[in-house]
Amino acid sequence: MKKVFDLFFKKHKASEVRKSDFAFVFFLRCLAVLVILIFASLIYYLWDGSSAILKHSGWGFFLGREWDPNSDQFGALPFIYGTLLTSVVALVIAAPIAISAAILLTEIAVQKIAKPFGFLIEMLAAIPSVVYGLWGIFVLAPFVRDYIQPFLGKYFSFLPFFKGPPFGIGIFTAGLILAIMILPTITAVCREVFLAIPTSLREGVLALGSTRWEMIKTAVVEAGFSGILAAIALGFGRAMGETMAVTMLIGNRPDISLSLFSPGATMASVIANESPEATSNLHVSSLAAIGFALFLVSLGVSGLARLITKITKRRFAK
């Protein structure tokens, strides 16, 4: 403990630093300790709140498929499945569009087009989640029900993902709204990554006789691949934690189905829906355990993204 204390709060001689500088450094170190304490308290709260359901059902709670608060049967697997599936659908749709938009803004479009186009993409991040949900219910869901789902069901019904009646509300629509919501995040990060690549690298590739598209592939996409992965990881984390828009469009049925047309539920949506009505100790504890699972999944995705980024940096450094 003494070493930790000295690391953050060790005293400096008056000759080494002014009192104002010492106060500023001391304040910053206090803020750093505060962040650590908040993180630790969050873990403690979730773990303590989950203790009742874990004692009742054990770790099998996270693998259970039944969710019936009236009979005290709780299983988190449908919500974990729904969270991961909607997030993956959102990434599959948003990632190619976002990376292409970032390339367009940095490498192809002139400034007169790039500036307003980039501003419009960034404005998507400023729209509240509930507004996305309302737009999704009254505009996106009917369009998906009348056009997109019938088309996919007609030509791709041999795949298990596109079977079932076109409800409009379900996993596919929730994935679409998530794709729109994470689009500005991935685009903005990729854009900054591409702008950080030295111009000399582009000029060197062109000097070797490469075409403009070969230059973009080699000097931009491949050189910034680790940053692209980081942007995708940020978008994936945003998609997993999104609540209101998904709650309004996913259907909120705790079920596991391969069909993207079927209703489902996510960890965030079940917490938002049932927290005000949870009365029994097991019900409240199960919602806390789902929040703990969401925290662990998000932490695991962030750690995996950092690992992939480091491996990619080493590979390109060679």
PyMOL commands that set and color helices and strands:
alter all, ss='L'
color gray80, all
select helices_A, chain A and resi 2-9+19-63+69-71+77-108+111-126+129-155+160-162+171-196+199-207+212-222+225-241+244-249+267-274+281-317
alter helices_A, ss='H'
color red, helices_A
deselect
rebuild
show_as cartoon
